[in-house]
Amino acid sequence: MKKGTRVDFAESENPKRTWRHTVTTGEFRAPKKGEWFVSGAIPEAYRALRDMEQEYHIAVPVSMKLEADQRTLDLAQRIGALKPKKKR
């Protein structure tokens, strides 16, 4: 899985909806206790309850605030309110 791929949480893994989704780090290894990893035919993020032996794609949670900020920048660029920097 490519670094930076966005993956939603498994339904049971984010009960307080603290984060919006996860982003893969590009690492493929056995997760350690407490780390997030991606698994499944339809990829979802899970937290490792203990050190694991099987290898998975490692992920990190992304907050809602960060996502909203990025969406705002993307929208501003699309409507022309914020113009991308020109190369010199």
C-alpha positions in Angstrom: 0.0 0.0 0.0 1.4 3.4 -1.0 2.6 5.8 1.7 -0.1 8.4 2.5 -3.1 6.2 1.5 -6.2 7.2 3.5 -7.9 4.4 5.3 -11.1 4.6 7.4 -11.3 3.1 10.9 -13.0 -0.2 11.6 -16.4 0.6 13.2 -15.4 -0.7 16.6 -12.0 1.0 16.7 -13.0 4.7 16.9 -16.1 4.9 19.2 -15.6 8.5 20.3 -15.0 9.6 16.7 -11.8 11.4 17.9 -10.1 11.0 14.5 -11.4 11.1 11.0 -9.3 8.4 9.4 -5.8 7.0 9.2 -2.9 7.5 6.8 -0.4 4.8 5.9 3.2 5.4 6.8 4.7 3.3 4.0 6.0 0.7 6.6 5.1 -3.0 6.2 6.0 -4.9 9.4 4.5 -6.5 12.4 2.7 -3.9 14.5 3.7 -3.3 18.2 1.2 -3.0 21.0 -0.9 0.2 20.6 0.1 0.9 16.9 -2.5 1.2 14.2 -2.4 -1.2 11.2 -4.5 -1.7 8.1 -6.1 -5.1 7.4 -9.0 -6.6 5.4 -10.3 -7.1 1.9 -11.9 -3.7 2.3 -9.0 -2.0 4.1 -9.8 -0.7 7.6 -7.6 0.5 10.5 -7.2 -1.4 13.7 -5.2 -0.9 16.9 -2.9 -3.7 17.9 -3.8 -5.1 21.4 -0.4 -6.7 21.7 2.8 -7.1 19.8 1.9 -9.0 16.7 3.9 -11.5 14.5 2.1 -11.1 11.2 3.1 -8.1 9.0 0.6 -5.4 8.1 0.7 -1.9 6.6 1.3 0.6 9.5 -1.0 3.7 9.8 -1.3 6.8 12.0 -4.6 8.5 12.9 -5.4 12.0 11.4 -7.5 14.5 13.3 -10.7 16.1 11.9 -9.2 19.5 12.3 -6.2 18.7 10.0 -8.6 17.3 7.4 -10.8 20.4 7.5 -7.9 22.7 7.1 -6.7 20.8 4.0 -10.1 20.7 2.5 -10.4 24.5 3.0 -7.1 25.0 1.2 -8.1 22.7 -1.7 -11.4 24.5 -2.1 -9.8 27.9 -2.0 -7.4 26.9 -4.8 -10.2 25.4 -6.9 -12.3 28.6 -6.8 -9.3 30.8 -7.4 -9.3 32.5 -4.0 -5.9 31.1 -3.3 -3.6 30.9 -6.2 -0.7 28.4 -6.2 2.8 29.8 -6.0 4.4 30.3 -9.4 7.8 28.8 -10.1 10.5 31.3 -10.9 
